């Protein structure tokens, strides 16, 4: 059973949101989680949605799946069914509205990239000089030892959003994935920042459409060449001192022709690391991208339906299989990059994991 609860900014509960419709929750790596819903204008919480800043909590039974600010509220009146639609986002949303490197030269960081991301958020939370009134982002940080990724140099700014800086660090050869885990309100914080290289783990969960356990009721499968690249270049910071490097995939070039791009390595200067980044970039990009959205079937208690948070979670590597016209469409390992949750009027949910093949091969 999925429930919505509205609270004040200090965590004080206002009310469970009863009779909400069109409820959706979207979870994903390296982005802010979101939640939304719609109520009638005579709903008891309607006045709170317009009169004050609020927080929204979403529970699956007793497990907190989402906690964030209500960022927009829209009244639609004048028709037969006047209603209020509300949208919320977890504290990752604030990272797109806080700046780092507040000087003409920005601010330099060095060392472990995941720890650097942690340091950036900690500086935002504690900078009472730049933000003397309320520097809080709402994000709780674990001890520094909990964060691990590759090392490197990075300059934040000048005047860049914290979200863009953290994702610059995340999307490098020795980068990481991050997720803000919802927590109960604690001294201004309601999300725990998690970041590590190789976020998630390999699981035995199997998502099957058309064969086997038939654990999936509907499927959306995309084979996309829009982001394909089979030759990439890295441009050094100083063209007079260093050369442009490139890497290509010959089989892809021969099969499809030339698809070129510049692969920004975000501050990597070592020649070997630049080449390694290009090689990894092309490994992932040289074939079409495969994205699978599989809506799980109704749980009948047999154990054939993978359970969110138990059998799989964000970042995990799982198996996905599908049959089309009695022939295998795909069968391979994919990564859980997101989960879309559509909550019914009765509180049950249709859960759709977003599965991405990131190994650079055909599924």
N, C-alpha and C positions, 0 to 999 in steps of 0.2 A: 504494500500500500504506500503510495507516494503522497506526501502532504506538503503544503506551503505554509510558512509561518512568517508574519511581518513583525519586525521589531524596530525600536528607536535606534539612533546611532550609538547609544551607550549600551546596547544589547538588551534593554528592557523589552519584554514581549508585549506587543500590542494585541495580536490575535492570530489564531490560525485562519487562513484565508479559505472560507467555505464557498462552495458553489462556483469556483473558478473553472473556466473552460479554456480550450486552446492552450493548454499548458505544455511548454517545451523546455528541455534542458539540453545544453550543448557543452560537452566536455572535450578538451583536446590538449595536446602537447604544444608548448611554445606559443600559447595565446591565452587570452582571458576566457574563462568559462562564462556562459550566459544562461539566463533563465527568463521566461516570459509567461504571461497568462492574461486572461480577460475576465472581468467581472461586470455585473450589472451595476447601474449607477446607484441603486438602492442598497448595495452591499455595505455592511457596517464599516469596512476598512476604506471605503471610497474617499472620505474626507481626509484621512491620514495620508493617502497617496498624493494629494494635492497640497496639503497644508504644511508638510514637514519632510525633511530628508529621512529616509528609512532604509533598513536593511531587509533582505529577503533570505530566508533559509528554506532549503528543500531537503526533505528526508525521504529515504527509501526505508520503510518501517522505522527503525530507530537509528539508522545510519545516516549521518549528514553527508549529502552528496554535493551540495552547493551552498555558498554563503557569500553574499555580495550586496553592493549598493543598488538600490532602485535608481536607475539613471534617466529614465524617461517615463512619463505617464501621459496618455492621450485619451481625451474624452471625445467620443463620437456620438452625437445626439441629433435629434430631429427626425429619426426614422422610427420604425416600429419597435426596435430593440436597442435603445441607447445603452452604451457600454463604455467601460474604461479598460484600456490595454496598458499593461505595465511591462517594462523591460529592465532586467537587472544584469550586472556584471560583477565578477569577483575582483579582488584587488589588483589583478593584472591590468585591469582597465586604467588604474591610476598611473601605472608605469608609462603609459602613453601620454600622460599629462604632467609629468615631472621631468625637469631638465638636469642634465649633467654637463660638466665641462663649461662652467659659467665664466669663461674668459676667452680672449681672442685666440689663444693657443690650445684651448681645451685642457684636459687633465690626463696625464699619463698613468697607466697601470701596468704592472708586470707580475708574472707568476701564474699559478693555476687559474684557468679561465672560469671554472665554476666558483671558485673562491672569490675571484674578482667580481663576478655578478653578485655574490652575497655581500661583498664589501660595498658595492654601489648602492644596494638597497639599504644597508645599514647606515650609510652616510645620509641618505634621504630621510630616514627615520629620525636621525639624531642631529641634523644640521639646524640648530636653533639660532645660528647667526644669520644665515640666508633666510630661514623661515622661522622667525622668533615666536610666532603664534601657534602654529600647528603643523609640524613637519611630518606627522604620522601618515604612512601609506596604507596601514591596515595589514601589513605583511609581517609575520613572525619568522625569525631565522633560527635554524638549528645551529649547533656549535660548528665552528669552521671545519672540524675534522669530518663532518658529514658530507662535505662537498669535494668532488674529485673529477678532474678533467685534465687535458694537456696544458702545458705552460706556453706563454707567449707574451708579447708586448701589445698594448692597445691604448689608443688615445681616444677618450670620450669627448665628444663635442667637436668644435665649439658649439655650445648651446644645442645639444642633441637630446632627444627624448631618452629616458632610461630604457624604455622598451626596445628602441632601435639599437641601443648599445648592447643590451643583454643578448639580443638575437644576433648581432654581429659576432659576439663571442661564441654563441651557441652553434652557428652555422659554418664553422671552420673545420679543418681536417681533424683536429684533436678537440673538437668542441663537445657539446653536451645537449641534453634535452632537459627542459624544465616544466614543472607543473606546480600550481598553487593549490595545495590540499585544503579543503574547507575545515575549519575548526570552530568550536564554540567560542563566542566572544570572550576575549581575555585582554583587558587593559588597552583597548583601542585596536587590537589585532583580531582578525577573523579568517586569516589564511596563512598556511605554512608553506614557505618557498622551498621546493625540492629541486635539486639539479645535480646531474651526474652524467658522465660519459657511459653510454650503454644503459640508459634508463629502461627499466622493465626487465623481464626475464623470459626464457623460452618455456612455453606451456604446452600441455597435452590437449588443450581445448581444440575441437574441430568444428568448423562452421560448414555445414553441408547442405547444398541445394540440389534436389533432384535425385539423390542417391544416399546410401548409407542410413544414417540416423535421421536425415531430412530435418535437421534442426533449424533450418532457415525457411521462412514463409515467402519472403519476397527478396529480390536482388536487383541491384543497379550496378552494372559493370561498365567501366570506362577504359578504353584503350586509346591513349592520347599521345599524338606526336607533337603537340603544340610546344612542349618544352624540350624537345629532343636536341641533343648536341653531340656531334661526333668529332669535332675538332675545337679545342679551347686554347685560349691564350692567357697568359698572366703578364700584366703590364707592371714593371717595377716602379717604385716611387721616384727613382732617379734614372731616367733613360740614358743619361750621359755616362753613368757609372755601371749600370747593369743592363743586361740584354733582355729582350722579350722572350719568354719561354712558351712552348706549345706542347700539346699532347693530342693524339688522335686515336680513333679506333678504325683500323683498316677494313674489317668486314662490314661495319656499318656504312662507311664511306662508299664502298663498292656496291652495296645493296641499295642505298637510298640517295646517294649523292652527298654533297657537302652541306652540313649544318654547323655553322661557326658561332662562337660566342666568346666573350671575355669573362673569365672566371676570377672574380675578385676574392683574394685570400685574406682580406682584412688585416693587413699589417705584417704578413709573413715576408721576411726578407732573405732568409737562408735559401740558397739555390736548391738544395736537396729537398727541403720542405715545400718549396714552391712547386717542384716537379711532382712530388708525392700528392699535393693537393690537386693538381691538374689531372693526374692519373685517377684519383678517386672520383673527381668530378665527372670525368668521362665514363667511368665504370657505371655510374648511376644513371647518366643521361643518354648513353649511346643507343638505347633501345626505347621503344614506346613506354610511357608510364602507365601502370595498371592500378586503378583505384576501384575497390569493391565496397559497396554499401550493402550489408546483409541484415535484414530485419529478422530477428529471432522469432521462431514460432512460439505459440503459447506454451508455457511451462506446464506439463501434465504430470509432474512429479516422478517421472521415470529416470531422471538424471541425464537425459539426452540433450537438454538445452543448457549451453554454457551460461553460468551465472556471473553477472557483473560483480567485480570485487572479490569473487571467490575463485572462479576458473580463469578469469582474464582481467586485465586492467590496462590502462594506457601504457604504451611502450612495449607491451609484451609481444613476443613472436608466437603466432598461432598458425594452424593449418586451415586453409580455405579450399573448398572443392565445389564444383558445379558441373551439371550435365545440361547440354542443350541439344534437343532433337536426338536423344539417345546416344550422344557422343560427348566425351569429356570436353568441357570448355576451358577449365583451368583446374589445377591441383598443385598447390605449392605453399610455401611458407610466406606469410605476410605479417606486417606489423600493425598493431592497433594504434592508429594515430588520433582517433577521435571516437566519441560515442554520442549519438543523438537519441534523446529520450522524449517520446511523445506520451504524455500522461492523459489517460481517458477521464471522462467525467466521474467515473466510479473510483478512481485512484489507482487502477492498474496501469501498466505502461508497455508500449511497444518500444523495444530497444534495438537500435541500429548501430552496430560497430562500423567504423570507417577503417578499412583495411588497405594498406599500401604496400606494394612490392617495391622494396628499395635496394634489391640486390643487383639491379641492372640486367636482369635476364628475363626471358619470356616465361610467364607463369605456365 
